[in-house]
Amino acid sequence: MGILSRHVHKKLTIYIMTPEQYKNELLVLRNEARNKEADLRKKYANANNPYKVGDKVTDHIGSIVIETMTVYSAISSELPCMVYYGTELKANGERKKNNPTRHVYQSNILNNTTK
């Protein structure tokens, strides 16, 4: 810990830390914890992601073909999941005219979705 001042007096070592040093060190610890938590969320979501780019997924609104995906962490949910972004499909599986796009949350995917 390079930010502490060390004073030795009669075989007693005393460490002195200013309030500013404390706040700076606490900020570093919080940032490290935040980064580790984000890494864990990504790791969990990716480990539980059964879909890949090009797969078709369906929710209560309709179907899309996945073009990109990202990790999503809701405040109301303990576990992170994926959000899939892609082009909307017609009921017959073809892309809609004008290629509209939207997102589908992994937690909203219906069981009858095919990969």
Buried (B, 14 or more C-beta within 10 A) or exposed (E): EEEEEEEEEEEEEEEEEEEEBEEEBEEEEEEEEEEEEEEEBBEBBEEEBEBEEEBBBBBEEEBBBBEEBEBBBEEEEEEBBBBBBBBBBEEEEEBBEEEEEEBBBBEBBEEEBEE
